[in-house]
């Protein structure tokens, strides 16, 4: 199992896909941050709630990466892939949480 994960994250194409996905999701988060509908009557509570959820996901993913890194061969590309996909997943969770909270409030 560890060898499969190491093989996947040692792939340069996965890194390029992660970067290609990361740029639009970053732009989407910046746009959602400045859109007036992402605020409620108290200011930026929607973004704050979404950020807390994203931070919890980040803590779990970083701890998983730390545990996994002791079992796999770490090189620059593997580390870059892990960090890129951690970033992408956390931003995706935050954007989805913002959109859900916008619907709820």
TIPA-543980 format. One record per residue: x, y, z of N, C-alpha, C, CB in turn; residue number from 1; residue in three letters; chain. Coordinates in Angstrom, 1 decimal, padded with zeros to 4 digits. Glycine has a CB too. Layout:
BEGIN
+--------+---------+--------+---------+----------+--------+--------+---------+--------+---------+----------+--------+-----+------+------+
| n_east | n_north |   n_up | ca_east | ca_north |  ca_up | c_east | c_north |   c_up | cb_east | cb_north |  cb_up | pos | code | unit |
+--------+---------+--------+---------+----------+--------+--------+---------+--------+---------+----------+--------+-----+------+------+
|      X |       Y |      Z |       X |        Y |      Z |      X |       Y |      Z |       X |        Y |      Z | NUM |  ALA |    A |
...
+--------+---------+--------+---------+----------+--------+--------+---------+--------+---------+----------+--------+-----+------+------+
***
This chain:
BEGIN
+--------+---------+--------+---------+----------+--------+--------+---------+--------+---------+----------+--------+-----+------+------+
| n_east | n_north |   n_up | ca_east | ca_north |  ca_up | c_east | c_north |   c_up | cb_east | cb_north |  cb_up | pos | code | unit |
+--------+---------+--------+---------+----------+--------+--------+---------+--------+---------+----------+--------+-----+------+------+
|  000.8 |  -001.2 |  000.0 |   000.0 |    000.0 |  000.0 |  000.9 |   001.3 |  000.0 |  -000.9 |    000.0 |  001.2 |   1 |  UNK |    A |
|  001.9 |   001.3 |  000.9 |   002.8 |    002.4 |  000.9 |  003.5 |   002.6 | -000.4 |   003.8 |    002.2 |  002.1 |   2 |  UNK |    A |
|  003.9 |   001.5 | -001.0 |   004.6 |    001.6 | -002.3 |  003.7 |   002.2 | -003.4 |   005.1 |    000.2 | -002.7 |   3 |  UNK |    A |
|  002.4 |   001.8 | -003.4 |   001.5 |    002.4 | -004.3 |  001.4 |   003.9 | -004.1 |   000.1 |    001.7 | -004.2 |   4 |  UNK |    A |
|  001.2 |   004.3 | -002.9 |   001.1 |    005.7 | -002.6 |  002.3 |   006.5 | -003.0 |   000.8 |    006.0 | -001.1 |   5 |  UNK |    A |
|  003.5 |   005.9 | -002.7 |   004.8 |    006.5 | -003.0 |  004.9 |   006.6 | -004.6 |   006.0 |    005.7 | -002.5 |   6 |  UNK |    A |
|  004.5 |   005.6 | -005.3 |   004.6 |    005.6 | -006.7 |  003.7 |   006.7 | -007.3 |   004.2 |    004.3 | -007.3 |   7 |  UNK |    A |
|  002.5 |   006.8 | -006.7 |   001.5 |    007.9 | -007.2 |  002.1 |   009.3 | -007.0 |   000.2 |    007.7 | -006.5 |   8 |  UNK |    A |
|  002.6 |   009.5 | -005.8 |   003.1 |    010.8 | -005.5 |  004.5 |   011.1 | -006.0 |   003.0 |    011.0 | -004.0 |   9 |  UNK |    A |
|  005.1 |   010.2 | -006.6 |   006.4 |    010.5 | -007.2 |  006.3 |   010.8 | -008.7 |   007.4 |    009.3 | -007.0 |  10 |  UNK |    A |
|  005.1 |   010.9 | -009.1 |   004.8 |    011.2 | -010.5 |  004.7 |   012.7 | -010.8 |   003.4 |    010.5 | -010.9 |  11 |  UNK |    A |
|  005.5 |   013.1 | -011.8 |   005.6 |    014.5 | -012.2 |  004.2 |   015.0 | -012.7 |   006.7 |    014.8 | -013.2 |  12 |  UNK |    A |
|  003.5 |   014.2 | -013.5 |   002.3 |    014.6 | -014.1 |  001.2 |   014.9 | -013.0 |   001.7 |    013.4 | -015.0 |  13 |  UNK |    A |
|  001.2 |   014.2 | -011.9 |   000.3 |    014.4 | -010.8 |  000.6 |   015.8 | -010.2 |   000.5 |    013.4 | -009.7 |  14 |  UNK |    A |
|  001.9 |   016.2 | -010.2 |   002.2 |    017.6 | -009.7 |  001.6 |   018.6 | -010.6 |   003.7 |    017.7 | -009.5 |  15 |  UNK |    A |
|  001.8 |   018.4 | -011.9 |   001.3 |    019.4 | -012.9 | -000.2 |   019.5 | -012.8 |   001.7 |    019.0 | -014.4 |  16 |  UNK |    A |
| -000.9 |   018.3 | -012.7 |  -002.4 |    018.4 | -012.5 | -002.8 |   019.1 | -011.2 |  -002.9 |    016.9 | -012.4 |  17 |  UNK |    A |
| -002.0 |   018.9 | -010.1 |  -002.3 |    019.6 | -008.9 | -002.1 |   021.1 | -009.0 |  -001.4 |    019.1 | -007.8 |  18 |  UNK |    A |
| -001.1 |   021.5 | -009.7 |  -000.9 |    023.0 | -009.9 | -002.0 |   023.5 | -010.8 |   000.5 |    023.2 | -010.6 |  19 |  UNK |    A |
| -002.3 |   022.8 | -011.9 |  -003.4 |    023.2 | -012.8 | -004.7 |   023.3 | -012.0 |  -003.5 |    022.3 | -013.9 |  20 |  UNK |    A |
| -005.0 |   022.5 | -011.1 |  -006.2 |    022.6 | -010.3 | -006.1 |   023.6 | -009.2 |  -006.5 |    021.2 | -009.7 |  21 |  UNK |    A |
| -004.9 |   023.8 | -008.7 |  -004.7 |    024.8 | -007.6 | -004.9 |   026.2 | -007.9 |  -003.4 |    024.6 | -007.0 |  22 |  UNK |    A |
| -004.5 |   026.6 | -009.1 |  -004.6 |    028.0 | -009.5 | -006.0 |   028.4 | -009.7 |  -003.9 |    028.2 | -010.9 |  23 |  UNK |    A |
| -006.9 |   027.7 | -010.4 |  -008.3 |    028.2 | -010.4 | -009.0 |   028.1 | -009.1 |  -009.1 |    027.3 | -011.4 |  24 |  UNK |    A |
| -008.7 |   027.2 | -008.2 |  -009.4 |    027.1 | -006.9 | -008.9 |   028.2 | -006.0 |  -009.2 |    025.7 | -006.3 |  25 |  UNK |    A |
| -007.7 |   028.6 | -006.2 |  -007.2 |    029.8 | -005.4 | -007.9 |   031.1 | -005.9 |  -005.6 |    029.9 | -005.6 |  26 |  UNK |    A |
| -008.0 |   031.2 | -007.2 |  -008.7 |    032.4 | -007.7 | -010.1 |   032.4 | -007.3 |  -008.6 |    032.4 | -009.3 |  27 |  UNK |    A |
| -010.8 |   031.3 | -007.3 |  -012.2 |    031.2 | -006.9 | -012.3 |   031.6 | -005.4 |  -012.7 |    029.7 | -007.1 |  28 |  UNK |    A |
| -011.4 |   031.2 | -004.6 |  -011.4 |    031.5 | -003.1 | -011.2 |   033.0 | -003.0 |  -010.4 |    030.7 | -002.4 |  29 |  UNK |    A |
| -010.3 |   033.6 | -003.7 |  -010.1 |    035.1 | -003.6 | -011.4 |   035.8 | -004.1 |  -008.9 |    035.5 | -004.5 |  30 |  UNK |    A |
| -012.0 |   035.4 | -005.1 |  -013.2 |    036.0 | -005.6 | -014.3 |   035.9 | -004.5 |  -013.7 |    035.4 | -006.9 |  31 |  UNK |    A |
| -014.5 |   034.7 | -004.0 |  -015.5 |    034.5 | -002.9 | -015.2 |   035.3 | -001.7 |  -015.6 |    033.0 | -002.6 |  32 |  UNK |    A |
| -013.9 |   035.6 | -001.4 |  -013.6 |    036.4 | -000.3 | -014.1 |   037.8 | -000.5 |  -012.1 |    036.4 | -000.1 |  33 |  UNK |    A |
| -014.0 |   038.4 | -001.7 |  -014.4 |    039.8 | -001.9 | -015.8 |   040.0 | -002.4 |  -013.5 |    040.3 | -002.9 |  34 |  UNK |    A |
| -016.6 |   038.9 | -002.7 |  -017.9 |    039.0 | -003.1 | -018.8 |   039.4 | -001.9 |  -018.5 |    037.7 | -003.8 |  35 |  UNK |    A |
| -019.7 |   040.3 | -002.1 |  -020.5 |    040.8 | -001.0 | -021.4 |   039.7 | -000.4 |  -021.3 |    042.0 | -001.4 |  36 |  UNK |    A |
| -021.8 |   038.8 | -001.3 |  -022.8 |    037.8 | -000.8 | -022.1 |   036.8 |  000.1 |  -023.4 |    037.1 | -002.0 |  37 |  UNK |    A |
| -020.8 |   036.8 |  000.2 |  -020.1 |    035.9 |  001.1 | -020.1 |   036.4 |  002.5 |  -018.7 |    035.6 |  000.6 |  38 |  UNK |    A |
| -020.7 |   037.5 |  002.7 |  -020.7 |    038.1 |  004.1 | -022.2 |   038.0 |  004.6 |  -020.3 |    039.6 |  004.1 |  39 |  UNK |    A |
| -022.3 |   037.9 |  005.9 |  -023.7 |    038.0 |  006.4 | -023.8 |   039.3 |  007.2 |  -023.9 |    036.8 |  007.3 |  40 |  UNK |    A |
| -024.8 |   039.4 |  008.0 |  -025.0 |    040.7 |  008.7 | -023.9 |   041.0 |  009.7 |  -026.4 |    040.6 |  009.4 |  41 |  UNK |    A |
| -023.2 |   040.1 |  010.1 |  -022.1 |    040.3 |  011.1 | -020.8 |   040.5 |  010.4 |  -022.0 |    039.2 |  012.1 |  42 |  UNK |    A |
| -020.7 |   040.6 |  009.1 |  -019.4 |    040.8 |  008.4 | -019.0 |   039.6 |  007.6 |  -018.4 |    041.2 |  009.4 |  43 |  UNK |    A |
| -018.0 |   038.9 |  008.1 |  -017.4 |    037.8 |  007.4 | -017.6 |   036.5 |  008.1 |  -016.0 |    038.0 |  007.1 |  44 |  UNK |    A |
| -018.7 |   036.3 |  008.7 |  -018.9 |    035.0 |  009.5 | -018.9 |   033.8 |  008.6 |  -020.2 |    035.1 |  010.3 |  45 |  UNK |    A |
| -019.4 |   033.9 |  007.4 |  -019.5 |    032.7 |  006.5 | -018.1 |   032.3 |  006.2 |  -020.2 |    033.1 |  005.2 |  46 |  UNK |    A |
| -017.2 |   033.2 |  005.9 |  -015.8 |    032.9 |  005.5 | -015.1 |   032.3 |  006.8 |  -015.1 |    034.1 |  005.0 |  47 |  UNK |    A |
| -015.4 |   032.9 |  007.9 |  -014.8 |    032.4 |  009.2 | -015.1 |   031.0 |  009.5 |  -015.2 |    033.3 |  010.3 |  48 |  UNK |    A |
| -016.4 |   030.7 |  009.4 |  -016.9 |    029.3 |  009.6 | -016.2 |   028.3 |  008.6 |  -018.4 |    029.2 |  009.5 |  49 |  UNK |    A |
| -016.2 |   028.7 |  007.4 |  -015.5 |    027.9 |  006.3 | -014.1 |   027.7 |  006.6 |  -015.8 |    028.4 |  004.9 |  50 |  UNK |    A |
| -013.4 |   028.7 |  007.1 |  -012.0 |    028.6 |  007.4 | -011.7 |   027.7 |  008.5 |  -011.4 |    030.0 |  007.7 |  51 |  UNK |    A |
| -012.6 |   027.7 |  009.5 |  -012.4 |    026.8 |  010.7 | -012.5 |   025.3 |  010.2 |  -013.5 |    027.1 |  011.8 |  52 |  UNK |    A |
| -013.5 |   025.1 |  009.3 |  -013.6 |    023.7 |  008.8 | -012.4 |   023.3 |  008.0 |  -014.9 |    023.6 |  007.9 |  53 |  UNK |    A |
| -011.9 |   024.2 |  007.1 |  -010.8 |    023.9 |  006.3 | -009.5 |   023.7 |  007.2 |  -010.5 |    025.1 |  005.3 |  54 |  UNK |    A |
| -009.4 |   024.5 |  008.3 |  -008.3 |    024.3 |  009.2 | -008.3 |   022.9 |  009.8 |  -008.2 |    025.4 |  010.2 |  55 |  UNK |    A |
| -009.5 |   022.5 |  010.2 |  -009.6 |    021.1 |  010.8 | -009.1 |   020.1 |  009.8 |  -011.0 |    020.9 |  011.3 |  56 |  UNK |    A |
| -009.6 |   020.2 |  008.6 |  -009.2 |    019.3 |  007.5 | -007.7 |   019.3 |  007.3 |  -009.9 |    019.6 |  006.2 |  57 |  UNK |    A |
| -007.1 |   020.5 |  007.3 |  -005.7 |    020.7 |  007.2 | -004.9 |   020.0 |  008.3 |  -005.3 |    022.2 |  007.2 |  58 |  UNK |    A |
| -005.4 |   020.1 |  009.5 |  -004.7 |    019.5 |  010.6 | -004.7 |   018.0 |  010.5 |  -005.4 |    019.9 |  012.0 |  59 |  UNK |    A |
| -005.8 |   017.4 |  010.1 |  -005.8 |    015.9 |  009.9 | -004.9 |   015.5 |  008.7 |  -007.3 |    015.5 |  009.6 |  60 |  UNK |    A |
| -004.9 |   016.3 |  007.6 |  -004.1 |    015.9 |  006.5 | -002.6 |   016.0 |  006.7 |  -004.5 |    016.7 |  005.3 |  61 |  UNK |    A |
| -002.2 |   017.1 |  007.4 |  -000.8 |    017.3 |  007.7 | -000.3 |   016.2 |  008.7 |  -000.6 |    018.6 |  008.4 |  62 |  UNK |    A |
| -001.2 |   015.8 |  009.7 |  -000.8 |    014.7 |  010.6 | -000.7 |   013.4 |  009.8 |  -001.8 |    014.6 |  011.7 |  63 |  UNK |    A |
| -001.6 |   013.2 |  008.9 |  -001.5 |    012.0 |  008.0 | -000.2 |   012.0 |  007.2 |  -002.7 |    011.9 |  007.1 |  64 |  UNK |    A |
|  000.1 |   013.1 |  006.6 |   001.3 |    013.2 |  005.8 |  002.6 |   013.0 |  006.7 |   001.4 |    014.6 |  005.2 |  65 |  UNK |    A |
|  002.6 |   013.5 |  007.9 |   003.7 |    013.3 |  008.8 |  003.9 |   011.8 |  009.1 |   003.5 |    014.1 |  010.1 |  66 |  UNK |    A |
|  002.8 |   011.2 |  009.4 |   002.8 |    009.7 |  009.7 |  003.3 |   008.9 |  008.5 |   001.4 |    009.2 |  010.2 |  67 |  UNK |    A |
|  002.8 |   009.3 |  007.3 |   003.1 |    008.6 |  006.1 |  004.6 |   008.8 |  005.7 |   002.2 |    009.0 |  005.0 |  68 |  UNK |    A |
|  005.1 |   010.0 |  005.9 |   006.4 |    010.3 |  005.5 |  007.5 |   009.5 |  006.2 |   006.7 |    011.8 |  005.7 |  69 |  UNK |    A |
|  007.2 |   008.9 |  007.3 |   008.2 |    008.1 |  008.0 |  008.3 |   006.7 |  007.3 |   007.8 |    007.9 |  009.4 |  70 |  UNK |    A |
|  007.3 |   006.4 |  006.4 |   007.3 |    005.1 |  005.8 |  007.7 |   005.1 |  004.3 |   006.0 |    004.5 |  005.9 |  71 |  UNK |    A |
|  007.8 |   006.3 |  003.7 |   008.1 |    006.3 |  002.3 |  009.4 |   007.1 |  002.0 |   006.9 |    007.0 |  001.6 |  72 |  UNK |    A |
|  009.9 |   006.9 |  000.8 |   011.1 |    007.6 |  000.4 |  010.7 |   009.0 |  000.0 |   011.7 |    006.8 | -000.8 |  73 |  UNK |    A |
|  011.2 |   010.0 |  000.7 |   010.8 |    011.3 |  000.5 |  011.9 |   012.0 | -000.4 |   010.7 |    012.1 |  001.8 |  74 |  UNK |    A |
|  011.5 |   012.5 | -001.5 |   012.4 |    013.4 | -002.3 |  011.6 |   014.6 | -002.7 |   012.8 |    012.6 | -003.7 |  75 |  UNK |    A |
|  012.2 |   015.5 | -003.4 |   011.6 |    016.8 | -003.7 |  010.3 |   016.7 | -004.4 |   012.5 |    017.7 | -004.5 |  76 |  UNK |    A |
|  010.1 |   015.9 | -005.4 |   008.9 |    015.7 | -006.1 |  007.8 |   015.2 | -005.3 |   009.1 |    014.9 | -007.4 |  77 |  UNK |    A |
|  008.1 |   014.2 | -004.5 |   007.1 |    013.5 | -003.6 |  006.6 |   014.6 | -002.6 |   007.7 |    012.3 | -002.9 |  78 |  UNK |    A |
|  007.5 |   015.3 | -002.0 |   007.1 |    016.3 | -001.0 |  006.3 |   017.4 | -001.7 |   008.3 |    016.9 | -000.3 |  79 |  UNK |    A |
|  006.7 |   017.8 | -002.8 |   006.0 |    018.9 | -003.6 |  004.6 |   018.4 | -003.9 |   006.7 |    019.3 | -004.8 |  80 |  UNK |    A |
|  004.4 |   017.2 | -004.3 |   003.1 |    016.6 | -004.6 |  002.2 |   016.6 | -003.4 |   003.2 |    015.2 | -005.2 |  81 |  UNK |    A |
|  002.7 |   016.1 | -002.3 |   001.9 |    016.0 | -001.1 |  001.5 |   017.4 | -000.6 |   002.8 |    015.4 |  000.1 |  82 |  UNK |    A |
|  002.4 |   018.4 | -000.6 |   002.1 |    019.7 | -000.2 |  001.1 |   020.4 | -001.2 |   003.3 |    020.6 | -000.1 |  83 |  UNK |    A |
|  001.3 |   020.2 | -002.5 |   000.4 |    020.8 | -003.4 | -001.1 |   020.2 | -003.3 |   000.9 |    020.5 | -004.9 |  84 |  UNK |    A |
| -001.2 |   018.9 | -003.1 |  -002.5 |    018.3 | -002.9 | -003.1 |   018.6 | -001.6 |  -002.4 |    016.8 | -003.1 |  85 |  UNK |    A |
| -002.3 |   018.8 | -000.5 |  -002.8 |    019.3 |  000.8 | -003.5 |   020.6 |  000.6 |  -001.7 |    019.3 |  001.8 |  86 |  UNK |    A |
| -002.7 |   021.5 | -000.1 |  -003.2 |    022.9 | -000.4 | -004.5 |   022.8 | -001.2 |  -002.2 |    023.7 | -001.2 |  87 |  UNK |    A |
| -004.5 |   022.0 | -002.3 |  -005.7 |    021.9 | -003.1 | -006.9 |   021.4 | -002.4 |  -005.4 |    021.0 | -004.3 |  88 |  UNK |    A |
| -006.7 |   020.4 | -001.6 |  -007.9 |    019.8 | -000.8 | -008.4 |   020.8 |  000.2 |  -007.4 |    018.5 | -000.1 |  89 |  UNK |    A |
| -007.5 |   021.4 |  000.9 |  -008.0 |    022.4 |  001.9 | -008.7 |   023.5 |  001.3 |  -006.8 |    022.9 |  002.7 |  90 |  UNK |    A |
| -008.2 |   024.1 |  000.2 |  -008.9 |    025.1 | -000.5 | -010.3 |   024.7 | -001.1 |  -008.1 |    025.7 | -001.6 |  91 |  UNK |    A |
| -010.3 |   023.5 | -001.6 |  -011.6 |    022.9 | -002.1 | -012.6 |   022.8 | -000.9 |  -011.4 |    021.6 | -002.7 |  92 |  UNK |    A |
| -012.2 |   022.3 |  000.2 |  -013.1 |    022.2 |  001.4 | -013.6 |   023.6 |  001.7 |  -012.4 |    021.6 |  002.6 |  93 |  UNK |    A |
| -012.7 |   024.6 |  001.7 |  -013.1 |    026.0 |  002.1 | -014.1 |   026.6 |  001.1 |  -011.9 |    026.9 |  002.2 |  94 |  UNK |    A |
| -013.9 |   026.4 | -000.2 |  -014.8 |    026.9 | -001.2 | -016.1 |   026.2 | -001.1 |  -014.2 |    026.7 | -002.6 |  95 |  UNK |    A |
| -016.1 |   024.9 | -000.9 |  -017.4 |    024.2 | -000.8 | -018.1 |   024.6 |  000.5 |  -017.2 |    022.7 | -000.8 |  96 |  UNK |    A |
| -017.4 |   024.8 |  001.6 |  -018.0 |    025.2 |  002.8 | -018.6 |   026.6 |  002.7 |  -017.0 |    025.2 |  004.0 |  97 |  UNK |    A |
| -017.9 |   027.5 |  002.0 |  -018.5 |    028.9 |  001.8 | -019.8 |   028.8 |  001.0 |  -017.4 |    029.8 |  001.0 |  98 |  UNK |    A |
| -019.8 |   028.0 | -000.1 |  -021.0 |    027.9 | -000.9 | -022.1 |   027.2 | -000.1 |  -020.7 |    027.0 | -002.2 |  99 |  UNK |    A |
| -021.8 |   026.3 |  000.7 |  -022.9 |    025.7 |  001.5 | -023.4 |   026.7 |  002.5 |  -022.4 |    024.4 |  002.3 | 100 |  UNK |    A |
| -022.6 |   027.4 |  003.2 |  -023.0 |    028.4 |  004.2 | -023.8 |   029.5 |  003.5 |  -021.8 |    028.9 |  005.0 | 101 |  UNK |    A |
| -023.4 |   029.9 |  002.3 |  -024.2 |    030.9 |  001.6 | -025.6 |   030.5 |  001.3 |  -023.5 |    031.3 |  000.2 | 102 |  UNK |    A |
| -025.7 |   029.2 |  001.0 |  -027.1 |    028.6 |  000.8 | -027.9 |   028.6 |  002.1 |  -027.0 |    027.3 |  000.2 | 103 |  UNK |    A |
| -027.2 |   028.3 |  003.2 |  -027.9 |    028.1 |  004.5 | -028.3 |   029.4 |  005.1 |  -027.1 |    027.3 |  005.4 | 104 |  UNK |    A |
| -027.6 |   030.4 |  004.9 |  -027.9 |    031.7 |  005.6 | -028.5 |   032.7 |  004.7 |  -026.6 |    032.3 |  006.2 | 105 |  UNK |    A |
+--------+---------+--------+---------+----------+--------+--------+---------+--------+---------+----------+--------+-----+------+------+
***
